[in-house]
Amino acid sequence: MQPTGSGFSVLIISSGRDAHLANTVRGIGRSTRLPAEIVVCYLNQPDAVPPRSGVPLRVVHVSSGPGDPLPLGAGRNAAAAAARSRTLVFLDVDCIPAPAMFEHLLADLARSGGLVMAAPRYLAADADVQAWVADGDESVLLHGSVPHHARAALAPVPGEPALSSQDYALFWSLGFAVHRDTFARIGGFDESFAGYGGEDTDFAFTARRKAVPLAFSAATMFHQHHGVHRPPLQHLDSIVVNAAAFRRKWGSWPMTGWLEAFARDGYVRWDRDGEELRLLRRPDPAELAAVRVDAPY
């Protein structure tokens, strides 16, 4: 189907995150600028029932084999292929858009072109999301969230235009806008990266190679809380595989902080200045539990 109109499509991939997805869709419906549609791509969830939405919502499905990593890149590409608009906004299933997020993000895209990333704020475990569900008061989410400490300086002051950047390694796919023809020029997400780790940076590095500009917007989104692992040992296998693939493709290592932690604790053997990255052992349940923290990010 040919893309039509001057509207935009919001694209979400989801796997077993139904409660968060419902809040994200609710937030989309409360936006000052509504999309023409929401496209949800369910990963390995063939019987999923989509949440109720006042915005037209369509569903596509992508599945991987039993025991295989989640096909994140394939899911994003499938959502983009199904979208009917010329402008695409990729939104993480955990991210509730602020009411004016799309309005600000798309204004910055019109000025900057290329890739324009929104600014995430992270909700604490005790943030009263249900109060926001009841009355839509954005201040509840603002007061219950914090910016990411490593990325707070990326976004401009609210109300100011997006900031251009040459640091493509800082790109995340949590929430970003791009025109369909630019997404096609980049080639979409490389589907050979399977599971968690590296696929965002690979996409951004390809954009840099294609001379696609990158900018960071003050457009705000609220990342819903879930427990995290530091380091992310639950994704050890896919991080090792994807990091090695990234090194072969780009000549540099991604996710170096995580690889350092894995090597320090004896999970991998890693030659930072060479080519070797080898899985030595996997964590046991006690080790996984020990690195799980209840923090915003």
N, C-alpha and C positions, 0 to 999 in steps of 0.2 A: 504494500500500500504506500502511495506517495505521501510524504508529510505535507500537512496543510496548515494554513492559518498563521496568525501571529502569536498564538498562545504558547504554552510550554507544557511539557510532560514531566511529572515527578516519577522517578524510577527507584524502586526499593527491592533489595533481595532479602529474603527471610528464610530461616530454618528453625522451626520450633520456638519462635519468639513472638507468639501470638499476642500476649498481653502488651508488650512494648509496641508491637505493630499497631495495635488498636489505638494507643495513645498518639503515636506518630500520625496516623491517618486523621485522628480527631484534631490534632494541631494543624494539619494541612487545611482542614475544613474551616478553621478559624482565621485563616490568613487574610491580610488586606488585599492581596492579589492572588486569586485562585487559579490553579492550573486547569488546563483543558481536560486533563485526565491524570489518574494515578495508575502506574503499571507495577504490579507486584509480581516478582519472580520468586516462586517457592523452590527452594533447593531440597531435594530428597523428602518432600512433604506432599505426596500426590493427592492426599485426601483433605488438604487444608481448606478451611472455610474462611474466606476473607472477611475482614471486619466491615461493619456497616459504614457507609460513606456518603456524604452529600455531594461529593465530587465523583464523576464517573470513574469507576475502578475496574480494571481488567487484570486478568491473571494469566501468567504463563508458568511453565514448569521446566526445571532442568534437574536431572538426576545423575548421580554417579554410582559406581558399583559398590557392593557391600564392602565396608571397611576402607573405601577410598576417601581421600580428603574432600571436603566440600568444594564444588566447582565454582568458586567465587567469580573468577573472570568470565566464565561461560554464562553465569547468571546475569551479570551486568550487561554483557553483550546481547543476550537474549532479550532483556528488558528494553535495551536501546533499539533493537531490531523491530520490536513490537510497537514501539511508541509511534504516535501519529503526528507529533509536532516537530518543528524545525529546531526548537530549543529544548535541551535536556537538562534536568536538574537531578543529579544522583544524590540520594539521601539515605544514610544508614538507618537500618530498622530501629536502632536505639535513639535516634535523634528527633526530638520534637522541634519543629520550626517555630521560632518566635513569630508573632503575628505579621511583622513587617519584613521577615527574612527574605521572602521571594521578591518583594518589591525592591529591596536594597540590592540583593544579589544580581537581579536581572538588569538593574540600572548600571551596576558596575560592569556587567558583561557587555552591555551596549557601548560603554566607554572604552573598555580594555580589550575585548575580544579574548580569544584563547581559552585558558582555563581560569576560572575564578572560584576560589575556595571560600566557604563561609567560616565563621569563627565559632568553634564549639565551646560551650560552658558545661561543666560536669556536675550533675546533681548528686548531692550527698545521699547516703542511705536513708537519712531521716527527713529528706525533703518531702513536703506534703503534696505529692503529685495528685492525690485524690481531691484535694481542695481545688487544684487547678482544673481537674476533670469536671468538678461540679460547677464552677463559675467562670473558668477561662481567664482568671486574673494572672497576667504574665508576671506580676511582681512576686508571686509565690515562687515561681521558677527562678527568677533573678536572685532572690534572697537565699534560695536553697542551693545555689550552684557557685562554682568557681571556674575561672579560666585555667587551662592547662599551663603549668608553670613554665614549660619550655616553649610555649607558643603564644603566650599572651602578647608579646611584642610584635607579632606578625601582623595582626589586624590593625587598621587605622583607628583613630578616634571615631566613635559612632557619629554618623552624619558626614564624614569625610570620604572622598573617593577611595577605591581600593588601591593598595600599595603593590606596585610591580616588584617582582623578585626574580633573582637568578638562582636561588637556592632550591632547585627542583627536588632535592632529597627531602624537603620538608612538606611536600605535598601529601595529603591524605584524601581518601575518597569518602570520608564521612559525609561531606556535603559540598558539592561543587556544581557549577553550571558550565555548559559548553554547547556550542551550536553543533547540530548534527553533522554538518559537513566537516567541521574541525575534528570531531570524534572519529569520523571516517578517515580523515587525513592521518591521524595518529595510528589508526588501525585497530582501535578498540583495545581491550585488555588482552594480554597474551595468555591464552588459555592453557599453555604448558605449565604455568605456575598454578599448582593445585594446592588448595588449603591455605592456611594462614601464613603470611609473611612474604614481603618482597614484591607482590604484584602491583601495589600502589606506586612504589618507587620506580619500578620498571616502566609503568605507564607514563609517569612524569618524565623519565629520562628519554623515552621515545618522543614525547612532546618537545622536549628541548632539542633533540636531534632534528626534528621537523620544523624548528624555529617557531613553535607555538608559544606565545607569551603566557606567563603565569602571574597571577595577582591574588592577593589576599584581601578579602572584603570584611567590613565590620558587621555584615549580616549575621545575625545570631541564631544559633540552634542550641538546644539543651539535650545533652547526652544523658539518657536514663541510667540509673545506677545498676550495676551488677558487679559481683565480686570479681577480682582480677588476681592473676598469678604474677609474681615478680621474682624471678623472670618467668616468662610464659611457658613453663615446662609442659603444659597440656598440649602445646603445639610443637614440641621439640622435633618430631619427625619431619613435619612439613617445612619448618624453618630451616633445617639442615639441607633438605633437598632443594628448596627454593633459593637459599643463599648460594649454594654451589652453582645452580643454574644462572643466577644473576652474575656471579663472578665470571663464568665462562662467556656470558653475553656482553658484559660491560667492562670487565677488567678491574673491577673494584668490589669490595665486600659491602653488602648492606647489613643493617641490623647489628652493627659491631658491638654495641653494648650488651645485647643478648648473647651473642657468640662468646664474648669475653666471660660472661657469667657461666655459661654452659661449660666452657673449657676449665674455668677455675674450679668448678665443682665436679669435674671428672666425667661429664656426660659426653663430651666430644673431644677430639684432638683437632686443634685448629692452628694452622700456620698463617698468621695474619699477613705476612709478606710473601706468601707463596700461594699454592693452589690447593693445599690439603685441608679438607674438612671432613672428618669421619666420625660417625656416631659410635660411641663406645658402649653406652648402656642407657637404659630408659629409667625414669624415676619410678619408684614404687608408690603405692597409695599414701604412705606416710610422708614421703618427700613432697608429693603433690600438695597434700594438705598443709605442709609447713610453709609453703610459699604463697598460699592463698591469703589475700589481705582484703579487708573491707574498707576500701578507699575509693574516692571518686574516679580515679584513673590510675 
